[in-house]
Amino acid sequence: MQTFFLFWASANVMLSPKGVNFEVQALMGIKASLVDPHGVLDNWDGDSVDPCSWAMVTCSFENLVIGL
């Protein structure tokens, strides 16, 4: 039970009170400033809660973005 709570708590740290992931917002801002003529970042979704499945995004075991 304690492990689940720690995972849940760490996953919710990045969510605003409205359920918006700050990492998603930051990544969408980065995407907006890039030219992507081949559509490599097409699976980046501003409505997503978890960017760890996105192309070119590397995440930690805690599901926090650690690299692009």
N, CA, C and O atoms as a GROMACS GRO file, in nm:
protein
  272
    1MET      N    1   0.082  -0.120   0.000
    1MET     CA    2   0.000   0.000   0.000
    1MET      C    3   0.086   0.126   0.000
    1MET      O    4   0.055   0.222  -0.070
    2GLN      N    5   0.193   0.125   0.077
    2GLN     CA    6   0.280   0.243   0.084
    2GLN      C    7   0.345   0.271  -0.052
    2GLN      O    8   0.358   0.387  -0.091
    3THR      N    9   0.386   0.166  -0.124
    3THR     CA   10   0.448   0.184  -0.255
    3THR      C   11   0.351   0.250  -0.351
    3THR      O   12   0.388   0.341  -0.426
    4PHE      N   13   0.225   0.203  -0.349
    4PHE     CA   14   0.125   0.263  -0.437
    4PHE      C   15   0.106   0.411  -0.405
    4PHE      O   16   0.098   0.493  -0.496
    5PHE      N   17   0.098   0.444  -0.278
    5PHE     CA   18   0.079   0.584  -0.238
    5PHE      C   19   0.196   0.670  -0.286
    5PHE      O   20   0.174   0.780  -0.337
    6LEU      N   21   0.319   0.622  -0.270
    6LEU     CA   22   0.435   0.700  -0.315
    6LEU      C   23   0.432   0.721  -0.465
    6LEU      O   24   0.463   0.830  -0.513
    7PHE      N   25   0.395   0.616  -0.540
    7PHE     CA   26   0.386   0.630  -0.685
    7PHE      C   27   0.277   0.730  -0.722
    7PHE      O   28   0.299   0.817  -0.806
    8TRP      N   29   0.160   0.718  -0.658
    8TRP     CA   30   0.048   0.807  -0.686
    8TRP      C   31   0.085   0.950  -0.653
    8TRP      O   32   0.055   1.042  -0.729
    9ALA      N   33   0.150   0.970  -0.539
    9ALA     CA   34   0.188   1.104  -0.496
    9ALA      C   35   0.290   1.164  -0.593
    9ALA      O   36   0.277   1.281  -0.629
   10SER      N   37   0.390   1.088  -0.636
   10SER     CA   38   0.490   1.142  -0.726
   10SER      C   39   0.430   1.170  -0.863
   10SER      O   40   0.470   1.266  -0.929
   11ALA      N   41   0.336   1.089  -0.907
   11ALA     CA   42   0.272   1.111  -1.036
   11ALA      C   43   0.186   1.236  -1.035
   11ALA      O   44   0.175   1.304  -1.137
   12ASN      N   45   0.127   1.269  -0.922
   12ASN     CA   46   0.039   1.385  -0.913
   12ASN      C   47   0.112   1.515  -0.883
   12ASN      O   48   0.051   1.622  -0.887
   13VAL      N   49   0.240   1.509  -0.853
   13VAL     CA   50   0.317   1.630  -0.823
   13VAL      C   51   0.318   1.723  -0.944
   13VAL      O   52   0.316   1.845  -0.927
   14MET      N   53   0.321   1.668  -1.062
   14MET     CA   54   0.331   1.749  -1.182
   14MET      C   55   0.196   1.799  -1.232
   14MET      O   56   0.190   1.872  -1.331
   15LEU      N   57   0.086   1.761  -1.166
   15LEU     CA   58  -0.046   1.805  -1.210
   15LEU      C   59  -0.089   1.931  -1.136
   15LEU      O   60  -0.070   1.943  -1.015
   16SER      N   61  -0.145   2.022  -1.209
   16SER     CA   62  -0.201   2.141  -1.148
   16SER      C   63  -0.336   2.104  -1.086
   16SER      O   64  -0.385   1.993  -1.107
   17PRO      N   65  -0.396   2.195  -1.012
   17PRO     CA   66  -0.529   2.166  -0.956
   17PRO      C   67  -0.633   2.135  -1.065
   17PRO      O   68  -0.732   2.068  -1.037
   18LYS      N   69  -0.611   2.181  -1.186
   18LYS     CA   70  -0.704   2.153  -1.295
   18LYS      C   71  -0.668   2.025  -1.368
   18LYS      O   72  -0.733   1.992  -1.468
   19GLY      N   73  -0.567   1.951  -1.322
   19GLY     CA   74  -0.529   1.826  -1.386
   19GLY      C   75  -0.437   1.842  -1.505
   19GLY      O   76  -0.421   1.748  -1.583
   20VAL      N   77  -0.376   1.958  -1.520
   20VAL     CA   78  -0.287   1.984  -1.632
   20VAL      C   79  -0.145   1.949  -1.590
   20VAL      O   80  -0.098   1.992  -1.484
   21ASN      N   81  -0.077   1.872  -1.671
   21ASN     CA   82   0.060   1.833  -1.643
   21ASN      C   83   0.153   1.947  -1.688
   21ASN      O   84   0.153   1.986  -1.805
   22PHE      N   85   0.233   1.999  -1.594
   22PHE     CA   86   0.323   2.110  -1.627
   22PHE      C   87   0.429   2.069  -1.727
   22PHE      O   88   0.474   2.151  -1.807
   23GLU      N   89   0.471   1.942  -1.724
   23GLU     CA   90   0.568   1.894  -1.823
   23GLU      C   91   0.507   1.896  -1.962
   23GLU      O   92   0.575   1.933  -2.058
   24VAL      N   93   0.380   1.857  -1.975
   24VAL     CA   94   0.313   1.861  -2.104
   24VAL      C   95   0.307   2.005  -2.155
   24VAL      O   96   0.335   2.030  -2.272
   25GLN      N   97   0.272   2.098  -2.068
   25GLN     CA   98   0.267   2.239  -2.109
   25GLN      C   99   0.403   2.287  -2.157
   25GLN      O  100   0.413   2.354  -2.260
   26ALA      N  101   0.508   2.254  -2.084
   26ALA     CA  102   0.643   2.298  -2.121
   26ALA      C  103   0.685   2.236  -2.254
   26ALA      O  104   0.742   2.304  -2.339
   27LEU      N  105   0.658   2.107  -2.271
   27LEU     CA  106   0.696   2.040  -2.395
   27LEU      C  107   0.618   2.094  -2.515
   27LEU      O  108   0.672   2.105  -2.624
   28MET      N  109   0.492   2.127  -2.495
   28MET     CA  110   0.413   2.184  -2.604
   28MET      C  111   0.466   2.323  -2.642
   28MET      O  112   0.461   2.361  -2.759
   29GLY      N  113   0.517   2.397  -2.543
   29GLY     CA  114   0.580   2.525  -2.572
   29GLY      C  115   0.707   2.508  -2.654
   29GLY      O  116   0.734   2.585  -2.746
   30ILE      N  117   0.785   2.406  -2.619
   30ILE     CA  118   0.907   2.376  -2.696
   30ILE      C  119   0.870   2.336  -2.838
   30ILE      O  120   0.930   2.384  -2.934
   31LYS      N  121   0.770   2.249  -2.850
   31LYS     CA  122   0.728   2.204  -2.983
   31LYS      C  123   0.684   2.321  -3.070
   31LYS      O  124   0.715   2.325  -3.190
   32ALA      N  125   0.613   2.416  -3.011
   32ALA     CA  126   0.564   2.532  -3.087
   32ALA      C  127   0.678   2.616  -3.144
   32ALA      O  128   0.660   2.686  -3.243
   33SER      N  129   0.794   2.609  -3.080
   33SER     CA  130   0.907   2.690  -3.128
   33SER      C  131   0.996   2.615  -3.227
   33SER      O  132   1.093   2.671  -3.277
   34LEU      N  133   0.963   2.489  -3.255
   34LEU     CA  134   1.044   2.408  -3.346
   34LEU      C  135   0.981   2.397  -3.483
   34LEU      O  136   0.860   2.414  -3.500
   35VAL      N  137   1.065   2.369  -3.582
   35VAL     CA  138   1.018   2.336  -3.716
   35VAL      C  139   1.032   2.184  -3.728
   35VAL      O  140   1.141   2.130  -3.712
   36ASP      N  141   0.923   2.116  -3.756
   36ASP     CA  142   0.920   1.969  -3.764
   36ASP      C  143   0.862   1.925  -3.898
   36ASP      O  144   0.750   1.875  -3.903
   37PRO      N  145   0.938   1.944  -4.008
   37PRO     CA  146   0.884   1.918  -4.141
   37PRO      C  147   0.851   1.770  -4.166
   37PRO      O  148   0.772   1.739  -4.255
   38HIS      N  149   0.909   1.680  -4.089
   38HIS     CA  150   0.884   1.537  -4.110
   38HIS      C  151   0.781   1.482  -4.011
   38HIS      O  152   0.753   1.362  -4.012
   39GLY      N  153   0.725   1.566  -3.927
   39GLY     CA  154   0.620   1.525  -3.834
   39GLY      C  155   0.665   1.428  -3.727
   39GLY      O  156   0.586   1.346  -3.680
   40VAL      N  157   0.792   1.437  -3.686
   40VAL     CA  158   0.846   1.347  -3.584
   40VAL      C  159   0.772   1.364  -3.452
   40VAL      O  160   0.757   1.267  -3.376
   41LEU      N  161   0.727   1.483  -3.424
   41LEU     CA  162   0.662   1.511  -3.295
   41LEU      C  163   0.509   1.512  -3.306
   41LEU      O  164   0.442   1.568  -3.219
   42ASP      N  165   0.454   1.452  -3.409
   42ASP     CA  166   0.309   1.453  -3.430
   42ASP      C  167   0.232   1.385  -3.318
   42ASP      O  168   0.114   1.416  -3.297
   43ASN      N  169   0.295   1.292  -3.245
   43ASN     CA  170   0.221   1.225  -3.138
   43ASN      C  171   0.223   1.303  -3.007
   43ASN      O  172   0.168   1.257  -2.907
   44TRP      N  173   0.287   1.420  -3.006
   44TRP     CA  174   0.283   1.506  -2.888
   44TRP      C  175   0.143   1.567  -2.880
   44TRP      O  176   0.098   1.633  -2.974
   45ASP      N  177   0.075   1.546  -2.768
   45ASP     CA  178  -0.064   1.587  -2.753
   45ASP      C  179  -0.079   1.676  -2.630
   45ASP      O  180  -0.053   1.632  -2.518
   46GLY      N  181  -0.118   1.798  -2.651
   46GLY     CA  182  -0.134   1.894  -2.542
   46GLY      C  183  -0.241   1.857  -2.442
   46GLY      O  184  -0.243   1.911  -2.331
   47ASP      N  185  -0.331   1.767  -2.477
   47ASP     CA  186  -0.435   1.723  -2.386
   47ASP      C  187  -0.393   1.600  -2.306
   47ASP      O  188  -0.468   1.552  -2.221
   48SER      N  189  -0.274   1.551  -2.333
   48SER     CA  190  -0.224   1.431  -2.265
   48SER      C  191  -0.187   1.461  -2.120
   48SER      O  192  -0.154   1.575  -2.086
   49VAL      N  193  -0.192   1.359  -2.038
   49VAL     CA  194  -0.149   1.372  -1.899
   49VAL      C  195  -0.008   1.317  -1.882
   49VAL      O  196   0.063   1.354  -1.788
   50ASP      N  197   0.034   1.229  -1.974
   50ASP     CA  198   0.164   1.161  -1.961
   50ASP      C  199   0.243   1.171  -2.090
   50ASP      O  200   0.210   1.104  -2.188
   51PRO      N  201   0.349   1.254  -2.093
   51PRO     CA  202   0.429   1.268  -2.214
   51PRO      C  203   0.534   1.158  -2.232
   51PRO      O  204   0.610   1.162  -2.329
   52CYS      N  205   0.540   1.062  -2.142
   52CYS     CA  206   0.647   0.962  -2.147
   52CYS      C  207   0.637   0.866  -2.265
   52CYS      O  208   0.733   0.796  -2.296
   53SER      N  209   0.523   0.862  -2.331
   53SER     CA  210   0.510   0.776  -2.449
   53SER      C  211   0.533   0.853  -2.579
   53SER      O  212   0.523   0.796  -2.688
   54TRP      N  213   0.563   0.979  -2.568
   54TRP     CA  214   0.582   1.062  -2.687
   54TRP      C  215   0.716   1.034  -2.752
   54TRP      O  216   0.812   0.994  -2.686
   55ALA      N  217   0.721   1.055  -2.884
   55ALA     CA  218   0.845   1.040  -2.961
   55ALA      C  219   0.948   1.140  -2.910
   55ALA      O  220   0.916   1.256  -2.882
   56MET      N  221   1.071   1.095  -2.899
   56MET     CA  222   1.186   1.179  -2.864
   56MET      C  223   1.186   1.226  -2.718
   56MET      O  224   1.264   1.315  -2.684
   57VAL      N  225   1.102   1.170  -2.632
   57VAL     CA  226   1.096   1.207  -2.490
   57VAL      C  227   1.148   1.089  -2.409
   57VAL      O  228   1.104   0.976  -2.428
   58THR      N  229   1.240   1.116  -2.318
   58THR     CA  230   1.294   1.013  -2.228
   58THR      C  231   1.247   1.046  -2.087
   58THR      O  232   1.255   1.161  -2.042
   59CYS      N  233   1.199   0.943  -2.017
   59CYS     CA  234   1.149   0.963  -1.882
   59CYS      C  235   1.222   0.874  -1.782
   59CYS      O  236   1.281   0.771  -1.818
   60SER      N  237   1.218   0.916  -1.658
   60SER     CA  238   1.276   0.839  -1.548
   60SER      C  239   1.179   0.729  -1.509
   60SER      O  240   1.068   0.720  -1.561
   61PHE      N  241   1.223   0.644  -1.415
   61PHE     CA  242   1.136   0.539  -1.364
   61PHE      C  243   1.015   0.597  -1.291
   61PHE      O  244   0.913   0.530  -1.275
   62GLU      N  245   1.026   0.722  -1.248
   62GLU     CA  246   0.916   0.790  -1.179
   62GLU      C  247   0.823   0.862  -1.278
   62GLU      O  248   0.734   0.936  -1.237
   63ASN      N  249   0.844   0.839  -1.409
   63ASN     CA  250   0.765   0.902  -1.515
   63ASN      C  251   0.779   1.053  -1.517
   63ASN      O  252   0.682   1.125  -1.540
   64LEU      N  253   0.900   1.101  -1.493
   64LEU     CA  254   0.930   1.243  -1.507
   64LEU      C  255   1.021   1.259  -1.629
   64LEU      O  256   1.110   1.176  -1.650
   65VAL      N  257   1.000   1.361  -1.708
   65VAL     CA  258   1.081   1.385  -1.826
   65VAL      C  259   1.223   1.419  -1.784
   65VAL      O  260   1.246   1.508  -1.702
   66ILE      N  261   1.318   1.345  -1.841
   66ILE     CA  262   1.460   1.369  -1.808
   66ILE      C  263   1.543   1.399  -1.932
   66ILE      O  264   1.661   1.431  -1.920
   67GLY      N  265   1.483   1.388  -2.050
   67GLY     CA  266   1.562   1.418  -2.170
   67GLY      C  267   1.478   1.425  -2.295
   67GLY      O  268   1.368   1.369  -2.303
   68LEU      N  269   1.532   1.496  -2.392
   68LEU     CA  270   1.471   1.507  -2.525
   68LEU      C  271   1.574   1.469  -2.628
   68LEU      O  272   1.544   1.470  -2.748
   0.00000   0.00000   0.00000
